Amino acid sequence: MRLVLLSFGLICCLASCSLNNVEERTDLNKFFTDQQVVGVFGLFDNGQGSFIVSDKHRFRDSAWLPASTFKIVNSLIGLETGTVKDDSTVIKWDGVVRPMAEWNQDLSMYRAFRLSAVPWYQELARRIGQPVMQHWIDTLGYGKGYGKTKIDKIDTFWLDNSFKVSPDEQLGLVKRLYFSQLPFQHRTQEIVCDMMLMEDNANYKLAYKTGWGRAENGSSIAWIIGWVEENKHPYFFVQQFTSTDPKLDIPAVRLALLKKNLSSLGFLEGKR
């Protein structure tokens, strides 16, 4: 491990960073308001050690259920404990027909991750078990910003609002994952990084995991966390928003917003 894990947030969180290293770009909020959602975008430039955030308060002080972004941690724990051997490990379909047709089949971890197959990962969590899952959650300090890391129901806690994380913690997670600085074997972290790579072209690499859940008040919560790499230089991002519109196409809006945020900062053209 290249770095001792003192806390799960960023090495230099907003509360302790020099103001010169944190730029609040409230102009980025226009992308959220154009879609009639409320959200935050944060980006960490690893080379410069600097942050760009659209809303400091929401980035650092708010907490939300992680939804399917928890598949990153679930995968890491499953691999590290040998509950799954590698990303080709298959969990058979339980025969229950669900609205997402792509989930109604036997799936490897790789396909389940990229299809964000909730039942597959619920079964993985059950196989890991509450004591082991709790141990790793505690080891990571994941959810510590919310102040409650006790796992209740092993197969729903990341979906039912009983467990929450801040955008700051989410950005810290993917940064440490990329550099293999989490308390897992390098192989474990490398497999998860590979599963997250969604776009790879001449201009950039874009790796991420999405999440979509419901808050206590019924509004939608949407996440996308990961990194963009240009000219072999990584930049880490987190985007989170909420919406009260039941007809909003969350997957389409979520990715479109990410690319608008990144493009407005000069990314996705291979010029960074």
Summary of the structure (lengths in Angstrom):
residues: 272
radius of gyration: 17.7
end to end distance: 28.4
largest distance: 55.2
contacts: 866
relative contact order: 0.18
helix: 37%
strand: 21%
